[in-house]
């Protein structure tokens, strides 16, 4: 009896997880989009010409006083995700999470 219940539970989990919506093949994050993280159907890559940058490290007051080199060594938070930034266009776009550490070319 216990085996039947476990089999039913496993089959239910398999069916419910396969029903989760998946991004279309070739989908990518546009500038400012949040990617990755713990949401099952989230996009995990930025479109061409964009770079993934940590969302939680961007202007985080708890990291104030640390050098960019030290900040960039800090591992990402599990499920934290990133933002797609357009580094190298000459514009420091803080609204899309660009800062002097993840895009020194644009943010001096």
Buried (B, 14 or more C-beta within 10 A) or exposed (E): EEEEEEEEEEEEEEEEEEEEEEBEEEBBBEBBBBBBBEEEEBBBBBBEEBBBBBBBBBEBEEBEEBEBEEBEEEEBEEEBBBBBBBBEBEEBBBEBBBBBBBBEEBBE
